[in-house]
Amino acid sequence: PPPPPPPPAPQWPHDLQQDAGLPAGPEQAGSEPASNPNDITMVKCSTTAGPLTIRVHRNWSPHGAERFLDMVTGGFFSSKVALFRAVRGFLCQTGIAGDPSMHEAWRSKGTIPDDAQWLDVSAGHAMKRGYISFAGGGPNSRGLEFFFAFRDLNLGGSSWEVPFATLVGQSSFETMDHWYTGYGDIPAFGGHAPDQTEMYSHGNTYLADFHELDYILSCETYAEAGAA
């Protein structure tokens, strides 16, 4: 009998948005703090482009990891969180709740203190592909917005740019690489991405005209197979 047909290829809503052939991890290896099993929490997320698996390292960024995990377990991502600042070859910023009242409730929790920087920025391109870090605008300014690194980047020189997690697995990187980047950077940097101030005020109602945006739909923690 003829061999069975190959399984169907995943159907992404957009074509590949990053350069073809990128690895499912850093482009160039770098040093990372050693983590023991008690430092690690696994998170799985659903997005409009597919699933993500995230390994959160509490010892990499204790305050950052705690804030992200609070967002996961507290239902923040159930509000349909836009991947609103997706810049090809650079990063994707997210972390504004789709419901303005929910976002305001979370913002009222305040910012978190900076964590010690462990990236060796002297080596260049220290923010590795697949790393996840909070965004910020000064010392102790991290709140809810965070970013995924599409490539190995020259970031980490600012006190808030401390990775707390990384993507895990080929399918996670394929998902990330299919997030729509056509809107480019935020208007303040010359792009056509949604305006954050409008998102804070009007949530996903404002985003209705950004038809191609991708979103995080849900996130939850889970026990990694083989974990004690």
C-alpha positions, 0 to 999 in steps of 0.5 A: 500500500502507498505510504500514509500522507504527511501530516498537514502543515500548521495553518498560521494566519500570517506568512512567516514574519521573520527571516527564514532559518532562525534557530529555536533559541539563541542565534549565538550561545551566551552564559545564563545563571544556573537554575534549580528545579525550584527556580523554574515555573512552566507556562503555556499560552494560547495565541492567535498564531499558535501555542507558546511554552515559556520557562520562567526562571525566578532566580534570573529576575525574582521581581519580574518573574513574580509579576509575570506569574501573578499576571498568568495566575490572576487571569490578565491574559484572558482579556485578549492581550494584543501583541501590539508592537511587533517589529521585524528582526527586533522585538514584540512588546505586549502587556496591555489588557484588552479591557481598560478596567482590568488594565487599570486595576492591574496598573494600580498594583504599581511598579516593581523594583529592578532586579540585578542585571545578569546579562553580559552586555560587554559581549554584545547581543546579550538579549538572546532570541526567545528571551522575555523581559519587562519593558520600562522607562527608568529605574524601578519602572517595570509594570505590566508591559514586556517583550519577546526578543525576535533576534539576539539584540543589543539590549540589557544596558538598561536597569529594567531589561533583565530577562525573566523567562525564555521560550521553549521548543520549536513550535513556540518559536514558529508561533512567535515568528508568525506574529504579524509585524506589518504595523511596525513600531509604535508611532513615537518611533515612526511606525504605525502600531497602535498607540498605547495611550489609546489602548489604555483608555479604550482597550480592544475596542480601539484595536478593531481597525488593526485587523491583522494584530495577533493576540495572547488569548490565555496563559496558565502554569503547568507541571513539566513532565518528569518534575518532582 
